[in-house]
Amino acid sequence: MPITPDAPATDPLVDGLLAAVAEQLGRPLPARLQDAFHRVPRHRFLPDRIWLRDGSGGYRPVDRATEPDGWLAAAYSDQPLVTRFTDNLPSSSASMPSMVARMLLLAGLAEPPTPDGARARVRVLELGAGTGFNAGLLCTLVGDEQVTTIDLDPTLATNAQENLKTAGCAPMVVAADGARGWPPNAPYDVVLATFSVDRIPSAWLTQLRPGGRLVTPWTSAWCSYGTLALTAAEDGGAQGRFHAFASFMQMARPDTESDQPLAAPEGAASAAAYSSTGLSPWAVAGGDLDAEFHIGLTVSGASFCWDTSGEHAHTRLRVDEPTTGSWAAVDYDGRTAADFAVTQAGSRQLWDEITAAYRRWEEIGRPSVDRYGLTVTAGGTAVWVDSPAITVAAR
């Protein structure tokens, strides 16, 4: 049991946090998870300076020394807290507690003990130790000796280990590449990622026992949203569904990989083609997460950005796919919202692909994120809607 000498003093704050989490989820957390949040005080895992979203797209710092009440209130709020910046960008954070709780629920870790009172031995691999808070909750749920948590950044791993020690928790903490998992302690009953991926590393399934659960936030070049929960199959594959929550930082990889030269863009020198479209660029990139999620799954590698500088048009949606160097631009002239000018170049006609993907999404009933599923087999990966019989993407 984690040692929390100041737990009584912080109980009202934990109760307030649990109430906020319950409001987000639409129901109270199971008793085991509530107990875990009480036993693992979140403030013990935070640095003296944290950053909160400022409501204008940026962040404002909160220092424990100068704003102790504000710092403690933030620690027990249901919001993500940035704990480190690198090159002026957030590079580490403490996840939103309701997101943490949702993922633990998907992993099946809130289930009560067996009828005879015994607790089944559940071995958990956490990918992305971060502050160590989630690992602390895992220790309370399954036992210290059953938890392995890894982080690519040795400094984060060391800090997480110190935070866990302070909270009375002693899991195995390793500085390693999350994409490779941690084979020495495999097989695992649960593999839980705290960063987003756009594909499932094979090592994760190799290290997961049949019937085990894999839970990870999801991302694509087009849309960073959704959480995937898979159940491992006897043949080494897995199948499961997406769930409509979570937006996490992407999985970091070792610096050596970023040093590898990129292949020459195949379509960089291709002549541009001009056309028009009746599909509004806002329909595919204007904040409809269901549509954007579908496009992210089905138009591989494509990303977008908005240009409102007026340099090219009143408003431009720019689409890029770096592997081939293909790109597209959809321009709004500020007057006609029924017809938009399109420019495309490269070996991939990206706007045509996006249009086809959007029409397909409409044909199958404009499905929401939680109607999608994913199947992994030795032959590849397939994304489907409602059932594996309705495949929308494969690779």
Secondary structure, 3 states (H helix, E strand, C coil): CCCCCCHHHHHHHHHHHHHHHHHHHCCCCCHHHHHHHHHCCHHHHCCCEEEEECCCCCEEEEECCCCHHHHHHHHCCCCCEEEEEECCEEEEEECCHHHHHHHHHHCCCCCCCCCCCCCCCCCEEEECCCCCHHHHHHHHHHCHHHEEEEECCHHHHHHHHHHHHHCCCCCEEEECCHHHCCHHHCCEEEEEECCEECCCCHHHHHCEEEEEEEEEEECCCCCCCCEEEEEECCCCCEEEEEECCCCCCECCCCHHHHCCCCCCCCCCCCCCEEEEECCCHHHHHCCCHHHHHHHHHHCCCCEEEEECCCCCCCEEEEEEECCCCEEEEEEECCCCCCCEEEEEECCCCHHHHHHHHHHHHHHCCCCCHHHEEEEEECCEEEEEECCCCCEEEEC
